[in-house]
C-alpha cells in the first residue's frame, strides 16, 4: 500500500470513528453500549493505521536520506575524479613543456667520420627526451674492461683503455664481422660507424668515463634494409 493510499485509509477511519461516536452519543441502553464498542474498535483500527502510516513515512524518510547520502558520495567521487583528471592534464602539459625545452637545448655536432650527427644526449634526462622524440633507436650500455667484447644492440664493444682524467677512452667496435678501433675518443663525442644494412651511420656516445668502465648509449637508425635487399642492389 502506498503512502498516499494509507493516508486516505486513515482519513476514512477518522470519519468512521467520528460518526460512530456521534451515533453512540445519541443512543441509550444496550444500543449505546454496542455503538460505543463499535466506536472503540474503529478507534483501535485508526490507531493501528496511524502507526503503520508513521512507520511507512519513517521508512520513506530513511530511504530518501540514504539516497541523498549516496548522491553526496557520488558527487564527491565525481569531484575527486575531475580533480585527478585536471592534475593529470597539468602534469602531461608540464612534462610536454619540459620535454620540448630539453630537446631544444640538445645539439648536433660532426661525428668522427666527418658526418653530421643526430642530436646528442649528455645525461639521462636528455637521453629520455631523445627516446621520446623517437627519431632513432637507443640502447644504453655500461661496459667494463674485459677480454671479451660485450653485446650492445646490433654491435659488440670491447673496451681497451680509459683515461678518466683526460676524459678519453679507446674501444674496438665489432659490426658486420668487421673490427674497427676507435682510439682516444672523448666524452660526449659522437663515434660513428657504418653497418651494411643502415642507410646512415650508427652513433655511439660515451657520457661517463671511469677507471676501466664507460657508460653511454648507441643510437641506431630507424630505417634499415635487410642484407638480402642490400645484396640485390
Helices and strands as residue ranges (DSSP letters): H 3-26, H 29-105, E 107-110, E 116-120, H 124-133, E 136-144, E 150-152, E 155-163, E 168-175, E 178-186, E 191-193, E 202-210, E 213-221, H 227-232
